[in-house]
Amino acid sequence: MTIHEEQEHQAFEEYLQLLITTLKESFESTEVSYFVDEHNDTLYVKLEGLEDYPEHEIEEIAYPIFEELDMDFDEIILLPL
């Protein structure tokens, strides 16, 4: 990996952590886990307490976050932990 690729990867990881932390705080979760499926360009995020929110409220909370912190995933899937 070149220095430029390593810097890009580090920036991606930091931005991903910002997205995960923002989601965790927005849904008032105490625990969160995530998995990046590079083959399908999909991010799976499991949030503790997500099952307490109705679907429309999840969308209202998550959509602006996804718009602001655009990570260029084909899909970001939120799941209860």
Secondary structure, DSSP 8 states (H G I E B T S, - for coil): --HHHHHHHHHHHHHHHHHHHHHHHHTT-S-EEEEEETTTTEEEEEETTGGGS-HHHHHHHHHHHHHHT----SEEEEEE-
